Amino acid sequence: MPTVRTLVRRLVPRPLRNWVRSPRKSLARLVDELAYVAGVRLRLELRPDWTLRCHPAAYRVYRAAQLADPAQAAELDEFLRYC
């Protein structure tokens, strides 16, 4: 006999389950996507002479991960040197 959890997984689409689990994050993703569709491209300055236009969600991820995490910042520096 399937459990309630199994039934919910089979009957409720994953995007809807994710929305219910985390409505704040889901709303932020929706706002970012609507902004992107409307033409919003944020300017991300990787280095003084390297600028990138990107999706609003990518901008937020970069700021949170690449700037706050020393290991990821070092990896990005190495990548940019390689390029």
N, CA, C and O atoms as a Maestro MAE file, in Angstrom:
{
 s_m_m2io_version
 :::
 2.0.0
}

f_m_ct {
 s_m_title
 :::
 protein
 m_atom[332] {
  # First column is atom index #
  i_m_mmod_type
  r_m_x_coord
  r_m_y_coord
  r_m_z_coord
  i_m_residue_number
  s_m_chain_name
  s_m_pdb_residue_name
  s_m_pdb_atom_name
  i_m_atomic_number
  :::
  1 25 0.849 -1.190 0.000 1 A "MET " " N  " 7
  2 3 0.000 0.000 0.000 1 A "MET " " CA " 6
  3 2 0.891 1.249 0.000 1 A "MET " " C  " 6
  4 15 1.737 1.403 0.881 1 A "MET " " O  " 8
  5 25 0.705 2.140 -0.984 2 A "PRO " " N  " 7
  6 3 1.526 3.353 -1.042 2 A "PRO " " CA " 6
  7 2 1.257 4.279 0.144 2 A "PRO " " C  " 6
  8 15 0.135 4.376 0.642 2 A "PRO " " O  " 8
  9 25 2.300 4.941 0.571 3 A "THR " " N  " 7
  10 3 2.151 5.896 1.669 3 A "THR " " CA " 6
  11 2 1.593 7.203 1.125 3 A "THR " " C  " 6
  12 15 1.540 7.412 -0.087 3 A "THR " " O  " 8
  13 25 1.181 8.072 2.027 4 A "VAL " " N  " 7
  14 3 0.664 9.389 1.626 4 A "VAL " " CA " 6
  15 2 1.742 10.151 0.872 4 A "VAL " " C  " 6
  16 15 1.464 10.808 -0.131 4 A "VAL " " O  " 8
  17 25 2.967 10.061 1.358 5 A "ARG " " N  " 7
  18 3 4.088 10.752 0.710 5 A "ARG " " CA " 6
  19 2 4.256 10.280 -0.734 5 A "ARG " " C  " 6
  20 15 4.449 11.089 -1.642 5 A "ARG " " O  " 8
  21 25 4.183 8.982 -0.936 6 A "THR " " N  " 7
  22 3 4.312 8.425 -2.280 6 A "THR " " CA " 6
  23 2 3.181 8.905 -3.173 6 A "THR " " C  " 6
  24 15 3.411 9.263 -4.329 6 A "THR " " O  " 8
  25 25 1.971 8.916 -2.654 7 A "LEU " " N  " 7
  26 3 0.821 9.386 -3.432 7 A "LEU " " CA " 6
  27 2 0.964 10.859 -3.814 7 A "LEU " " C  " 6
  28 15 0.678 11.245 -4.947 7 A "LEU " " O  " 8
  29 25 1.407 11.672 -2.861 8 A "VAL " " N  " 7
  30 3 1.589 13.099 -3.148 8 A "VAL " " CA " 6
  31 2 2.640 13.270 -4.241 8 A "VAL " " C  " 6
  32 15 2.453 14.062 -5.164 8 A "VAL " " O  " 8
  33 25 3.731 12.540 -4.144 9 A "ARG " " N  " 7
  34 3 4.786 12.633 -5.167 9 A "ARG " " CA " 6
  35 2 4.274 12.217 -6.547 9 A "ARG " " C  " 6
  36 15 4.682 12.783 -7.561 9 A "ARG " " O  " 8
  37 25 3.400 11.251 -6.581 10 A "ARG " " N  " 7
  38 3 2.871 10.786 -7.864 10 A "ARG " " CA " 6
  39 2 1.824 11.735 -8.440 10 A "ARG " " C  " 6
  40 15 1.734 11.894 -9.657 10 A "ARG " " O  " 8
  41 25 1.034 12.365 -7.572 11 A "LEU " " N  " 7
  42 3 -0.107 13.148 -8.035 11 A "LEU " " CA " 6
  43 2 0.152 14.650 -8.162 11 A "LEU " " C  " 6
  44 15 -0.473 15.320 -8.984 11 A "LEU " " O  " 8
  45 25 1.060 15.174 -7.360 12 A "VAL " " N  " 7
  46 3 1.292 16.624 -7.364 12 A "VAL " " CA " 6
  47 2 2.585 16.910 -8.123 12 A "VAL " " C  " 6
  48 15 3.633 16.358 -7.788 12 A "VAL " " O  " 8
  49 25 2.522 17.768 -9.142 13 A "PRO " " N  " 7
  50 3 3.721 18.083 -9.915 13 A "PRO " " CA " 6
  51 2 4.822 18.692 -9.031 13 A "PRO " " C  " 6
  52 15 4.547 19.437 -8.091 13 A "PRO " " O  " 8
  53 25 6.049 18.359 -9.355 14 A "ARG " " N  " 7
  54 3 7.181 18.802 -8.541 14 A "ARG " " CA " 6
  55 2 7.250 20.328 -8.373 14 A "ARG " " C  " 6
  56 15 7.483 20.792 -7.257 14 A "ARG " " O  " 8
  57 25 7.060 21.119 -9.429 15 A "PRO " " N  " 7
  58 3 7.117 22.574 -9.223 15 A "PRO " " CA " 6
  59 2 6.108 23.068 -8.180 15 A "PRO " " C  " 6
  60 15 6.403 23.984 -7.413 15 A "PRO " " O  " 8
  61 25 4.935 22.465 -8.157 16 A "LEU " " N  " 7
  62 3 3.932 22.851 -7.162 16 A "LEU " " CA " 6
  63 2 4.366 22.424 -5.762 16 A "LEU " " C  " 6
  64 15 4.179 23.172 -4.802 16 A "LEU " " O  " 8
  65 25 4.942 21.235 -5.637 17 A "ARG " " N  " 7
  66 3 5.451 20.792 -4.325 17 A "ARG " " CA " 6
  67 2 6.555 21.724 -3.835 17 A "ARG " " C  " 6
  68 15 6.597 22.082 -2.658 17 A "ARG " " O  " 8
  69 25 7.450 22.114 -4.747 18 A "ASN " " N  " 7
  70 3 8.530 23.030 -4.361 18 A "ASN " " CA " 6
  71 2 7.984 24.381 -3.927 18 A "ASN " " C  " 6
  72 15 8.483 24.971 -2.969 18 A "ASN " " O  " 8
  73 25 6.962 24.877 -4.625 19 A "TRP " " N  " 7
  74 3 6.361 26.164 -4.274 19 A "TRP " " CA " 6
  75 2 5.787 26.106 -2.853 19 A "TRP " " C  " 6
  76 15 5.968 27.035 -2.066 19 A "TRP " " O  " 8
  77 25 5.105 25.023 -2.540 20 A "VAL " " N  " 7
  78 3 4.491 24.868 -1.219 20 A "VAL " " CA " 6
  79 2 5.565 24.758 -0.134 20 A "VAL " " C  " 6
  80 15 5.398 25.293 0.962 20 A "VAL " " O  " 8
  81 25 6.652 24.073 -0.434 21 A "ARG " " N  " 7
  82 3 7.739 23.922 0.543 21 A "ARG " " CA " 6
  83 2 8.420 25.241 0.860 21 A "ARG " " C  " 6
  84 15 8.782 25.500 2.008 21 A "ARG " " O  " 8
  85 25 8.596 26.077 -0.160 22 A "SER " " N  " 7
  86 3 9.351 27.312 0.034 22 A "SER " " CA " 6
  87 2 8.744 28.448 -0.788 22 A "SER " " C  " 6
  88 15 9.278 28.812 -1.836 22 A "SER " " O  " 8
  89 25 7.636 29.004 -0.315 23 A "PRO " " N  " 7
  90 3 6.968 30.040 -1.107 23 A "PRO " " CA " 6
  91 2 7.816 31.303 -1.291 23 A "PRO " " C  " 6
  92 15 7.736 31.940 -2.342 23 A "PRO " " O  " 8
  93 25 8.609 31.671 -0.315 24 A "ARG " " N  " 7
  94 3 9.424 32.884 -0.447 24 A "ARG " " CA " 6
  95 2 10.462 32.734 -1.559 24 A "ARG " " C  " 6
  96 15 10.633 33.637 -2.378 24 A "ARG " " O  " 8
  97 25 11.153 31.596 -1.586 25 A "LYS " " N  " 7
  98 3 12.142 31.360 -2.644 25 A "LYS " " CA " 6
  99 2 11.466 31.232 -4.004 25 A "LYS " " C  " 6
  100 15 11.982 31.713 -5.012 25 A "LYS " " O  " 8
  101 25 10.318 30.585 -4.021 26 A "SER " " N  " 7
  102 3 9.591 30.428 -5.279 26 A "SER " " CA " 6
  103 2 9.149 31.777 -5.817 26 A "SER " " C  " 6
  104 15 9.224 32.024 -7.021 26 A "SER " " O  " 8
  105 25 8.691 32.644 -4.937 27 A "LEU " " N  " 7
  106 3 8.281 33.981 -5.360 27 A "LEU " " CA " 6
  107 2 9.480 34.777 -5.868 27 A "LEU " " C  " 6
  108 15 9.366 35.492 -6.864 27 A "LEU " " O  " 8
  109 25 10.615 34.666 -5.206 28 A "ALA " " N  " 7
  110 3 11.826 35.360 -5.658 28 A "ALA " " CA " 6
  111 2 12.227 34.873 -7.051 28 A "ALA " " C  " 6
  112 15 12.601 35.677 -7.904 28 A "ALA " " O  " 8
  113 25 12.151 33.563 -7.284 29 A "ARG " " N  " 7
  114 3 12.476 33.024 -8.614 29 A "ARG " " CA " 6
  115 2 11.508 33.552 -9.670 29 A "ARG " " C  " 6
  116 15 11.913 33.894 -10.781 29 A "ARG " " O  " 8
  117 25 10.235 33.614 -9.314 30 A "LEU " " N  " 7
  118 3 9.225 34.112 -10.243 30 A "LEU " " CA " 6
  119 2 9.485 35.579 -10.582 30 A "LEU " " C  " 6
  120 15 9.421 35.967 -11.749 30 A "LEU " " O  " 8
  121 25 9.773 36.383 -9.583 31 A "VAL " " N  " 7
  122 3 10.060 37.809 -9.805 31 A "VAL " " CA " 6
  123 2 11.295 37.960 -10.700 31 A "VAL " " C  " 6
  124 15 11.294 38.770 -11.628 31 A "VAL " " O  " 8
  125 25 12.344 37.185 -10.425 32 A "ASP " " N  " 7
  126 3 13.550 37.230 -11.256 32 A "ASP " " CA " 6
  127 2 13.242 36.857 -12.698 32 A "ASP " " C  " 6
  128 15 13.717 37.510 -13.628 32 A "ASP " " O  " 8
  129 25 12.460 35.826 -12.881 33 A "GLU " " N  " 7
  130 3 12.147 35.372 -14.238 33 A "GLU " " CA " 6
  131 2 11.301 36.401 -14.976 33 A "GLU " " C  " 6
  132 15 11.526 36.653 -16.160 33 A "GLU " " O  " 8
  133 25 10.327 36.999 -14.290 34 A "LEU " " N  " 7
  134 3 9.510 38.037 -14.924 34 A "LEU " " CA " 6
  135 2 10.360 39.246 -15.294 34 A "LEU " " C  " 6
  136 15 10.176 39.833 -16.360 34 A "LEU " " O  " 8
  137 25 11.281 39.616 -14.428 35 A "ALA " " N  " 7
  138 3 12.184 40.738 -14.732 35 A "ALA " " CA " 6
  139 2 13.032 40.409 -15.952 35 A "ALA " " C  " 6
  140 15 13.217 41.257 -16.825 35 A "ALA " " O  " 8
  141 25 13.543 39.199 -16.017 36 A "TYR " " N  " 7
  142 3 14.383 38.789 -17.143 36 A "TYR " " CA " 6
  143 2 13.582 38.819 -18.449 36 A "TYR " " C  " 6
  144 15 14.063 39.312 -19.470 36 A "TYR " " O  " 8
  145 25 12.372 38.292 -18.404 37 A "VAL " " N  " 7
  146 3 11.515 38.289 -19.594 37 A "VAL " " CA " 6
  147 2 11.201 39.727 -20.026 37 A "VAL " " C  " 6
  148 15 11.050 40.009 -21.215 37 A "VAL " " O  " 8
  149 25 11.106 40.625 -19.048 38 A "ALA " " N  " 7
  150 3 10.832 42.043 -19.343 38 A "ALA " " CA " 6
  151 2 12.075 42.776 -19.852 38 A "ALA " " C  " 6
  152 15 12.004 43.957 -20.191 38 A "ALA " " O  " 8
  153 25 13.206 42.081 -19.904 39 A "GLY " " N  " 7
  154 3 14.409 42.703 -20.456 39 A "GLY " " CA " 6
  155 2 15.447 43.136 -19.449 39 A "GLY " " C  " 6
  156 15 16.454 43.737 -19.825 39 A "GLY " " O  " 8
  157 25 15.232 42.850 -18.188 40 A "VAL " " N  " 7
  158 3 16.205 43.244 -17.168 40 A "VAL " " CA " 6
  159 2 17.426 42.329 -17.256 40 A "VAL " " C  " 6
  160 15 17.314 41.107 -17.153 40 A "VAL " " O  " 8
  161 25 18.578 42.937 -17.448 41 A "ARG " " N  " 7
  162 3 19.858 42.230 -17.435 41 A "ARG " " CA " 6
  163 2 20.763 43.025 -16.495 41 A "ARG " " C  " 6
  164 15 21.072 44.185 -16.769 41 A "ARG " " O  " 8
  165 25 21.176 42.428 -15.420 42 A "LEU " " N  " 7
  166 3 22.005 43.137 -14.452 42 A "LEU " " CA " 6
  167 2 23.457 43.093 -14.876 42 A "LEU " " C  " 6
  168 15 23.927 42.105 -15.439 42 A "LEU " " O  " 8
  169 25 24.159 44.178 -14.600 43 A "ARG " " N  " 7
  170 3 25.583 44.256 -14.926 43 A "ARG " " CA " 6
  171 2 26.376 43.746 -13.726 43 A "ARG " " C  " 6
  172 15 26.259 44.255 -12.611 43 A "ARG " " O  " 8
  173 25 27.169 42.747 -13.987 44 A "LEU " " N  " 7
  174 3 27.978 42.129 -12.953 44 A "LEU " " CA " 6
  175 2 29.438 42.412 -13.275 44 A "LEU " " C  " 6
  176 15 29.940 41.991 -14.316 44 A "LEU " " O  " 8
  177 25 30.111 43.116 -12.395 45 A "GLU " " N  " 7
  178 3 31.509 43.451 -12.631 45 A "GLU " " CA " 6
  179 2 32.379 42.384 -11.960 45 A "GLU " " C  " 6
  180 15 32.589 42.404 -10.747 45 A "GLU " " O  " 8
  181 25 32.877 41.456 -12.778 46 A "LEU " " N  " 7
  182 3 33.719 40.384 -12.256 46 A "LEU " " CA " 6
  183 2 35.067 40.939 -11.817 46 A "LEU " " C  " 6
  184 15 35.585 40.585 -10.758 46 A "LEU " " O  " 8
  185 25 35.614 41.794 -12.630 47 A "ARG " " N  " 7
  186 3 36.873 42.488 -12.368 47 A "ARG " " CA " 6
  187 2 36.730 43.890 -12.944 47 A "ARG " " C  " 6
  188 15 35.790 44.135 -13.700 47 A "ARG " " O  " 8
  189 25 37.616 44.810 -12.621 48 A "PRO " " N  " 7
  190 3 37.465 46.171 -13.161 48 A "PRO " " CA " 6
  191 2 37.313 46.229 -14.683 48 A "PRO " " C  " 6
  192 15 36.631 47.117 -15.192 48 A "PRO " " O  " 8
  193 25 37.921 45.319 -15.404 49 A "ASP " " N  " 7
  194 3 37.824 45.346 -16.865 49 A "ASP " " CA " 6
  195 2 36.969 44.202 -17.427 49 A "ASP " " C  " 6
  196 15 36.967 43.980 -18.637 49 A "ASP " " O  " 8
  197 25 36.251 43.481 -16.575 50 A "TRP " " N  " 7
  198 3 35.392 42.376 -17.004 50 A "TRP " " CA " 6
  199 2 33.976 42.616 -16.499 50 A "TRP " " C  " 6
  200 15 33.710 42.529 -15.300 50 A "TRP " " O  " 8
  201 25 33.071 42.919 -17.427 51 A "THR " " N  " 7
  202 3 31.677 43.133 -17.059 51 A "THR " " CA " 6
  203 2 30.817 42.109 -17.790 51 A "THR " " C  " 6
  204 15 31.056 41.795 -18.956 51 A "THR " " O  " 8
  205 25 29.831 41.606 -17.097 52 A "LEU " " N  " 7
  206 3 28.953 40.584 -17.636 52 A "LEU " " CA " 6
  207 2 27.508 41.008 -17.393 52 A "LEU " " C  " 6
  208 15 27.168 41.471 -16.304 52 A "LEU " " O  " 8
  209 25 26.668 40.852 -18.396 53 A "ARG " " N  " 7
  210 3 25.231 41.079 -18.212 53 A "ARG " " CA " 6
  211 2 24.597 39.728 -17.943 53 A "ARG " " C  " 6
  212 15 24.859 38.760 -18.657 53 A "ARG " " O  " 8
  213 25 23.770 39.662 -16.920 54 A "CYS " " N  " 7
  214 3 23.250 38.345 -16.547 54 A "CYS " " CA " 6
  215 2 21.816 38.407 -16.027 54 A "CYS " " C  " 6
  216 15 21.258 39.474 -15.770 54 A "CYS " " O  " 8
  217 25 21.263 37.240 -15.891 55 A "HIS " " N  " 7
  218 3 19.924 37.029 -15.332 55 A "HIS " " CA " 6
  219 2 19.937 37.496 -13.875 55 A "HIS " " C  " 6
  220 15 20.940 37.301 -13.188 55 A "HIS " " O  " 8
  221 25 18.861 38.102 -13.387 56 A "PRO " " N  " 7
  222 3 18.829 38.550 -11.991 56 A "PRO " " CA " 6
  223 2 19.149 37.454 -10.970 56 A "PRO " " C  " 6
  224 15 19.796 37.731 -9.960 56 A "PRO " " O  " 8
  225 25 18.713 36.230 -11.211 57 A "ALA " " N  " 7
  226 3 19.017 35.137 -10.273 57 A "ALA " " CA " 6
  227 2 20.508 34.818 -10.279 57 A "ALA " " C  " 6
  228 15 21.089 34.555 -9.226 57 A "ALA " " O  " 8
  229 25 21.129 34.840 -11.454 58 A "ALA " " N  " 7
  230 3 22.574 34.578 -11.534 58 A "ALA " " CA " 6
  231 2 23.351 35.656 -10.790 58 A "ALA " " C  " 6
  232 15 24.364 35.365 -10.153 58 A "ALA " " O  " 8
  233 25 22.888 36.884 -10.865 59 A "TYR " " N  " 7
  234 3 23.537 37.985 -10.154 59 A "TYR " " CA " 6
  235 2 23.510 37.733 -8.644 59 A "TYR " " C  " 6
  236 15 24.520 37.893 -7.959 59 A "TYR " " O  " 8
  237 25 22.349 37.339 -8.144 60 A "ARG " " N  " 7
  238 3 22.220 37.091 -6.704 60 A "ARG " " CA " 6
  239 2 23.087 35.910 -6.256 60 A "ARG " " C  " 6
  240 15 23.712 35.963 -5.197 60 A "ARG " " O  " 8
  241 25 23.122 34.851 -7.060 61 A "VAL " " N  " 7
  242 3 23.937 33.683 -6.719 61 A "VAL " " CA " 6
  243 2 25.412 34.060 -6.708 61 A "VAL " " C  " 6
  244 15 26.151 33.659 -5.810 61 A "VAL " " O  " 8
  245 25 25.839 34.828 -7.702 62 A "TYR " " N  " 7
  246 3 27.236 35.253 -7.757 62 A "TYR " " CA " 6
  247 2 27.603 36.040 -6.507 62 A "TYR " " C  " 6
  248 15 28.623 35.772 -5.871 62 A "TYR " " O  " 8
  249 25 26.776 36.999 -6.163 63 A "ARG " " N  " 7
  250 3 27.080 37.848 -5.009 63 A "ARG " " CA " 6
  251 2 27.142 37.016 -3.730 63 A "ARG " " C  " 6
  252 15 27.994 37.250 -2.872 63 A "ARG " " O  " 8
  253 25 26.250 36.059 -3.607 64 A "ALA " " N  " 7
  254 3 26.210 35.250 -2.382 64 A "ALA " " CA " 6
  255 2 27.363 34.255 -2.319 64 A "ALA " " C  " 6
  256 15 27.961 34.063 -1.261 64 A "ALA " " O  " 8
  257 25 27.677 33.623 -3.446 65 A "ALA " " N  " 7
  258 3 28.662 32.534 -3.426 65 A "ALA " " CA " 6
  259 2 30.076 33.013 -3.716 65 A "ALA " " C  " 6
  260 15 30.993 32.761 -2.934 65 A "ALA " " O  " 8
  261 25 30.252 33.697 -4.826 66 A "GLN " " N  " 7
  262 3 31.601 34.043 -5.254 66 A "GLN " " CA " 6
  263 2 32.273 35.090 -4.372 66 A "GLN " " C  " 6
  264 15 33.497 35.090 -4.238 66 A "GLN " " O  " 8
  265 25 31.509 35.958 -3.785 67 A "LEU " " N  " 7
  266 3 32.107 36.990 -2.942 67 A "LEU " " CA " 6
  267 2 32.226 36.556 -1.488 67 A "LEU " " C  " 6
  268 15 33.164 36.956 -0.797 67 A "LEU " " O  " 8
  269 25 31.297 35.750 -1.021 68 A "ALA " " N  " 7
  270 3 31.271 35.377 0.396 68 A "ALA " " CA " 6
  271 2 32.097 34.133 0.712 68 A "ALA " " C  " 6
  272 15 32.536 33.957 1.849 68 A "ALA " " O  " 8
  273 25 32.310 33.281 -0.268 69 A "ASP " " N  " 7
  274 3 33.018 32.018 -0.042 69 A "ASP " " CA " 6
  275 2 34.442 32.112 -0.603 69 A "ASP " " C  " 6
  276 15 34.619 32.140 -1.821 69 A "ASP " " O  " 8
  277 25 35.455 32.161 0.265 70 A "PRO " " N  " 7
  278 3 36.835 32.319 -0.205 70 A "PRO " " CA " 6
  279 2 37.280 31.233 -1.189 70 A "PRO " " C  " 6
  280 15 38.017 31.524 -2.132 70 A "PRO " " O  " 8
  281 25 36.848 29.998 -0.986 71 A "ALA " " N  " 7
  282 3 37.247 28.916 -1.893 71 A "ALA " " CA " 6
  283 2 36.662 29.138 -3.292 71 A "ALA " " C  " 6
  284 15 37.346 28.932 -4.294 71 A "ALA " " O  " 8
  285 25 35.413 29.553 -3.354 72 A "GLN " " N  " 7
  286 3 34.801 29.807 -4.658 72 A "GLN " " CA " 6
  287 2 35.393 31.046 -5.310 72 A "GLN " " C  " 6
  288 15 35.557 31.084 -6.529 72 A "GLN " " O  " 8
  289 25 35.717 32.064 -4.513 73 A "ALA " " N  " 7
  290 3 36.356 33.266 -5.059 73 A "ALA " " CA " 6
  291 2 37.711 32.910 -5.663 73 A "ALA " " C  " 6
  292 15 38.063 33.411 -6.731 73 A "ALA " " O  " 8
  293 25 38.469 32.056 -4.993 74 A "ALA " " N  " 7
  294 3 39.775 31.635 -5.514 74 A "ALA " " CA " 6
  295 2 39.602 30.829 -6.807 74 A "ALA " " C  " 6
  296 15 40.386 30.976 -7.745 74 A "ALA " " O  " 8
  297 25 38.582 29.988 -6.848 75 A "GLU " " N  " 7
  298 3 38.322 29.204 -8.057 75 A "GLU " " CA " 6
  299 2 37.962 30.120 -9.227 75 A "GLU " " C  " 6
  300 15 38.416 29.899 -10.349 75 A "GLU " " O  " 8
  301 25 37.153 31.144 -8.970 76 A "LEU " " N  " 7
  302 3 36.802 32.097 -10.014 76 A "LEU " " CA " 6
  303 2 38.040 32.850 -10.488 76 A "LEU " " C  " 6
  304 15 38.217 33.053 -11.689 76 A "LEU " " O  " 8
  305 25 38.900 33.266 -9.556 77 A "ASP " " N  " 7
  306 3 40.138 33.951 -9.943 77 A "ASP " " CA " 6
  307 2 40.985 33.067 -10.854 77 A "ASP " " C  " 6
  308 15 41.530 33.539 -11.852 77 A "ASP " " O  " 8
  309 25 41.095 31.794 -10.512 78 A "GLU " " N  " 7
  310 3 41.872 30.862 -11.325 78 A "GLU " " CA " 6
  311 2 41.254 30.715 -12.713 78 A "GLU " " C  " 6
  312 15 41.968 30.688 -13.716 78 A "GLU " " O  " 8
  313 25 39.946 30.621 -12.769 79 A "PHE " " N  " 7
  314 3 39.248 30.510 -14.056 79 A "PHE " " CA " 6
  315 2 39.510 31.740 -14.916 79 A "PHE " " C  " 6
  316 15 39.803 31.623 -16.106 79 A "PHE " " O  " 8
  317 25 39.404 32.920 -14.310 80 A "LEU " " N  " 7
  318 3 39.623 34.151 -15.070 80 A "LEU " " CA " 6
  319 2 41.069 34.252 -15.559 80 A "LEU " " C  " 6
  320 15 41.310 34.732 -16.667 80 A "LEU " " O  " 8
  321 25 42.012 33.815 -14.767 81 A "ARG " " N  " 7
  322 3 43.408 33.788 -15.213 81 A "ARG " " CA " 6
  323 2 43.573 32.860 -16.418 81 A "ARG " " C  " 6
  324 15 44.288 33.166 -17.371 81 A "ARG " " O  " 8
  325 25 42.894 31.731 -16.342 82 A "TYR " " N  " 7
  326 3 42.959 30.760 -17.426 82 A "TYR " " CA " 6
  327 2 42.382 31.344 -18.718 82 A "TYR " " C  " 6
  328 15 42.923 31.135 -19.804 82 A "TYR " " O  " 8
  329 25 41.284 32.073 -18.581 83 A "CYS " " N  " 7
  330 3 40.646 32.676 -19.763 83 A "CYS " " CA " 6
  331 2 41.542 33.741 -20.372 83 A "CYS " " C  " 6
  332 15 41.175 34.358 -21.373 83 A "CYS " " O  " 8
  :::
 }
 m_bond[331] {
  # First column is bond index #
  i_m_from
  i_m_to
  i_m_order
  :::
  1 1 2 1
  2 2 3 1
  3 3 4 2
  4 3 5 1
  5 5 6 1
  6 6 7 1
  7 7 8 2
  8 7 9 1
  9 9 10 1
  10 10 11 1
  11 11 12 2
  12 11 13 1
  13 13 14 1
  14 14 15 1
  15 15 16 2
  16 15 17 1
  17 17 18 1
  18 18 19 1
  19 19 20 2
  20 19 21 1
  21 21 22 1
  22 22 23 1
  23 23 24 2
  24 23 25 1
  25 25 26 1
  26 26 27 1
  27 27 28 2
  28 27 29 1
  29 29 30 1
  30 30 31 1
  31 31 32 2
  32 31 33 1
  33 33 34 1
  34 34 35 1
  35 35 36 2
  36 35 37 1
  37 37 38 1
  38 38 39 1
  39 39 40 2
  40 39 41 1
  41 41 42 1
  42 42 43 1
  43 43 44 2
  44 43 45 1
  45 45 46 1
  46 46 47 1
  47 47 48 2
  48 47 49 1
  49 49 50 1
  50 50 51 1
  51 51 52 2
  52 51 53 1
  53 53 54 1
  54 54 55 1
  55 55 56 2
  56 55 57 1
  57 57 58 1
  58 58 59 1
  59 59 60 2
  60 59 61 1
  61 61 62 1
  62 62 63 1
  63 63 64 2
  64 63 65 1
  65 65 66 1
  66 66 67 1
  67 67 68 2
  68 67 69 1
  69 69 70 1
  70 70 71 1
  71 71 72 2
  72 71 73 1
  73 73 74 1
  74 74 75 1
  75 75 76 2
  76 75 77 1
  77 77 78 1
  78 78 79 1
  79 79 80 2
  80 79 81 1
  81 81 82 1
  82 82 83 1
  83 83 84 2
  84 83 85 1
  85 85 86 1
  86 86 87 1
  87 87 88 2
  88 87 89 1
  89 89 90 1
  90 90 91 1
  91 91 92 2
  92 91 93 1
  93 93 94 1
  94 94 95 1
  95 95 96 2
  96 95 97 1
  97 97 98 1
  98 98 99 1
  99 99 100 2
  100 99 101 1
  101 101 102 1
  102 102 103 1
  103 103 104 2
  104 103 105 1
  105 105 106 1
  106 106 107 1
  107 107 108 2
  108 107 109 1
  109 109 110 1
  110 110 111 1
  111 111 112 2
  112 111 113 1
  113 113 114 1
  114 114 115 1
  115 115 116 2
  116 115 117 1
  117 117 118 1
  118 118 119 1
  119 119 120 2
  120 119 121 1
  121 121 122 1
  122 122 123 1
  123 123 124 2
  124 123 125 1
  125 125 126 1
  126 126 127 1
  127 127 128 2
  128 127 129 1
  129 129 130 1
  130 130 131 1
  131 131 132 2
  132 131 133 1
  133 133 134 1
  134 134 135 1
  135 135 136 2
  136 135 137 1
  137 137 138 1
  138 138 139 1
  139 139 140 2
  140 139 141 1
  141 141 142 1
  142 142 143 1
  143 143 144 2
  144 143 145 1
  145 145 146 1
  146 146 147 1
  147 147 148 2
  148 147 149 1
  149 149 150 1
  150 150 151 1
  151 151 152 2
  152 151 153 1
  153 153 154 1
  154 154 155 1
  155 155 156 2
  156 155 157 1
  157 157 158 1
  158 158 159 1
  159 159 160 2
  160 159 161 1
  161 161 162 1
  162 162 163 1
  163 163 164 2
  164 163 165 1
  165 165 166 1
  166 166 167 1
  167 167 168 2
  168 167 169 1
  169 169 170 1
  170 170 171 1
  171 171 172 2
  172 171 173 1
  173 173 174 1
  174 174 175 1
  175 175 176 2
  176 175 177 1
  177 177 178 1
  178 178 179 1
  179 179 180 2
  180 179 181 1
  181 181 182 1
  182 182 183 1
  183 183 184 2
  184 183 185 1
  185 185 186 1
  186 186 187 1
  187 187 188 2
  188 187 189 1
  189 189 190 1
  190 190 191 1
  191 191 192 2
  192 191 193 1
  193 193 194 1
  194 194 195 1
  195 195 196 2
  196 195 197 1
  197 197 198 1
  198 198 199 1
  199 199 200 2
  200 199 201 1
  201 201 202 1
  202 202 203 1
  203 203 204 2
  204 203 205 1
  205 205 206 1
  206 206 207 1
  207 207 208 2
  208 207 209 1
  209 209 210 1
  210 210 211 1
  211 211 212 2
  212 211 213 1
  213 213 214 1
  214 214 215 1
  215 215 216 2
  216 215 217 1
  217 217 218 1
  218 218 219 1
  219 219 220 2
  220 219 221 1
  221 221 222 1
  222 222 223 1
  223 223 224 2
  224 223 225 1
  225 225 226 1
  226 226 227 1
  227 227 228 2
  228 227 229 1
  229 229 230 1
  230 230 231 1
  231 231 232 2
  232 231 233 1
  233 233 234 1
  234 234 235 1
  235 235 236 2
  236 235 237 1
  237 237 238 1
  238 238 239 1
  239 239 240 2
  240 239 241 1
  241 241 242 1
  242 242 243 1
  243 243 244 2
  244 243 245 1
  245 245 246 1
  246 246 247 1
  247 247 248 2
  248 247 249 1
  249 249 250 1
  250 250 251 1
  251 251 252 2
  252 251 253 1
  253 253 254 1
  254 254 255 1
  255 255 256 2
  256 255 257 1
  257 257 258 1
  258 258 259 1
  259 259 260 2
  260 259 261 1
  261 261 262 1
  262 262 263 1
  263 263 264 2
  264 263 265 1
  265 265 266 1
  266 266 267 1
  267 267 268 2
  268 267 269 1
  269 269 270 1
  270 270 271 1
  271 271 272 2
  272 271 273 1
  273 273 274 1
  274 274 275 1
  275 275 276 2
  276 275 277 1
  277 277 278 1
  278 278 279 1
  279 279 280 2
  280 279 281 1
  281 281 282 1
  282 282 283 1
  283 283 284 2
  284 283 285 1
  285 285 286 1
  286 286 287 1
  287 287 288 2
  288 287 289 1
  289 289 290 1
  290 290 291 1
  291 291 292 2
  292 291 293 1
  293 293 294 1
  294 294 295 1
  295 295 296 2
  296 295 297 1
  297 297 298 1
  298 298 299 1
  299 299 300 2
  300 299 301 1
  301 301 302 1
  302 302 303 1
  303 303 304 2
  304 303 305 1
  305 305 306 1
  306 306 307 1
  307 307 308 2
  308 307 309 1
  309 309 310 1
  310 310 311 1
  311 311 312 2
  312 311 313 1
  313 313 314 1
  314 314 315 1
  315 315 316 2
  316 315 317 1
  317 317 318 1
  318 318 319 1
  319 319 320 2
  320 319 321 1
  321 321 322 1
  322 322 323 1
  323 323 324 2
  324 323 325 1
  325 325 326 1
  326 326 327 1
  327 327 328 2
  328 327 329 1
  329 329 330 1
  330 330 331 1
  331 331 332 2
  :::
 }
}
